[in-house]
Amino acid sequence: MAQRLHLVFGGELVDPQKTAFKDVSNIHIVGMFPDYASAHSA
């Protein structure tokens, strides 16, 4: 079975309806998590 990791990160979007970040140098990396539940909690 394949292992899945969940990467949680955040930053300001140009438009909330799209996926382009305003300033990619200012993206905050929260971490990588082994499952959806722990990623969602973060």
C-alpha positions as MATLAB code, in Angstrom:
seq = 'MAQRLHLVFGGELVDPQKTAFKDVSNIHIVGMFPDYASAHSA';
ca = [
       0.000    0.000    0.000;
       1.240    3.484   -0.844;
       2.013    5.875    1.980;
       0.271    9.235    1.860;
       1.566   12.388    3.495;
      -0.449   15.555    3.969;
       1.403   18.857    3.600;
      -0.154   21.825    5.400;
       0.880   25.335    4.357;
      -0.641   28.773    4.182;
      -0.242   32.198    2.669;
      -2.200   35.040    1.129;
      -3.902   34.305   -2.178;
      -4.297   36.797   -5.021;
      -7.945   35.722   -5.315;
      -9.625   33.318   -2.841;
     -11.324   31.576   -5.773;
      -7.940   30.635   -7.302;
      -4.676   29.019   -6.178;
      -2.125   31.750   -6.985;
      -0.235   33.158   -3.980;
       0.436   36.902   -3.665;
       3.962   36.443   -2.348;
       5.436   32.937   -2.599;
       8.409   33.972   -0.472;
       5.969   34.490    2.410;
       4.332   31.024    2.446;
       4.155   29.480    5.920;
       4.906   25.746    6.093;
       3.043   24.128    9.004;
       4.325   20.596    8.427;
       3.793   17.145    6.971;
       1.362   14.773    8.626;
       0.698   11.037    8.256;
      -3.086   11.323    8.002;
      -5.872   13.750    7.184;
      -7.092   14.061   10.786;
      -3.759   15.261   12.169;
      -3.238   17.595    9.187;
      -6.698   19.079    9.699;
      -5.980   19.634   13.398;
      -2.811   21.536   12.550;
];
